[in-house]
């Protein structure tokens, strides 16, 4: 090549390099999706957006000040997910052959991404997705979305390292949640569900991201101020029983801040609805340094503690006016209406770093009643927690809810924490802790049996023992988490690999029978196969908040949301344990009664 030609080529290259941005990049262009996860064919990633690039000769404007996550989740390398487009039967055959726990965890993550994407596509901002209709619905009123699925699922997205989804969900909370306050005059919601799902979801986001996101904490305060309206009701005409007026009503008008008692409850209050508020309001009280949030919920526990409890048993109902435990009106159960009350006694002890022994004492007393009167054994040597007809008769019905399957994990967690000791109420590894761990394993094994006995491999809403034989009583499956929750806890407590195998079996069954073109759906019957009319057309928010989170953690290392550092509320929202000196936070816990 001649020298003059070489010089010309060099000059042309320099011109192109220098002026390329001006020649080719002025105007607008479509940006690729910020995060497009490999292996998720058939799902929707973040929509592309156009932006105008600044003129190269102009000063580049400074970006607006935004919240930066001080504790970002770890990113993971995705595995090939081409099976996402396969028919469910073919995909099921591939999934069930996976034995590597890292790959299993990533498949769970892909399932969450699929569920989130379908919700985003068809129901964004609404409370729940109707996957068959490819639309959404709201709990309170058609025009009042509270974003239950967004808030409930957001900490799962964070734990899984789905930063784009997390950022979009967080921005929706800041822009849309509780911003049109006059509209809330028509917004009547469940006190219990809104506390565990939305308040709990907000607080877990705050907790997981380093307890520094004051914007999210502020949203939690706005909501909590309105939820406390559940404690506001007209005094009784005769002025009697002032304690009972502090029991929250089952629903609350978020705009008017007033509670309403459901007529179907008559003069009764479900035990779980008044005993499953303490984690959320106590955590909020600590981090806002405002005991007003915890005073009323702590008083509920003190009132219940004062009541007569024959044989350490609780009815599903308290009396609305006296807070007495109803001994002849209402069953005794660890299922619906009662379940999470027992859970919160244990978890308040753990959240407060075992510094309030009252909670452990009340928990241990209730476990004694369960062991003495509710544990039953079938001829096939299956241990289960039978409902009782009422406190007085103590007659076993030999019925157990799927909801009660959480108790296997609860007993194992409680026993393990007692085994560790606390310098307080723990037994340091005595017979009580071993007995509780062993029973937790037995109960969880029975719940696994309830899955294995059905045609879909998914557990029924309610099981019973007819003539001593395990059978389906209520056959629906609504994407519930309780059994896989116990698998996760027992895996971490015992290290027994069977819990991971059982969890994978359950996940594969969900993928085979619950996954639809528009998201995930529950089943009307666990013994009907083929989808179609058997789908119930509802993707529950707790499927993303609990079921998939517990499965993901089951296949993760134990230090991912460690049980030594966090306590999960009943909706699987993790709160950081109070490790600071008790003198710094005890005054915000709402009660002077420690023992």
Beta strands, then each sheet from edge to edge (+ up, - down):
strand 1: 28-30
strand 2: 50-52
strand 3: 128-130
strand 4: 135-137
strand 5: 188-190
strand 6: 251-253
strand 7: 258-260
strand 8: 268-270
strand 9: 317-319
strand 10: 375-377
strand 11: 383-385
strand 12: 399-401
strand 13: 462-466
strand 14: 469-474
strand 15: 515-516
strand 16: 519-520
strand 17: 566-568
strand 18: 574-576
sheet 1: 1+ 2-
sheet 2: 3+ 4-
sheet 3: 5+ 6- 7+
sheet 4: 8+ 9-
sheet 5: 10+ 11-
sheet 6: 12+ 13- 14+
sheet 7: 15+ 16-
sheet 8: 17+ 18-
end
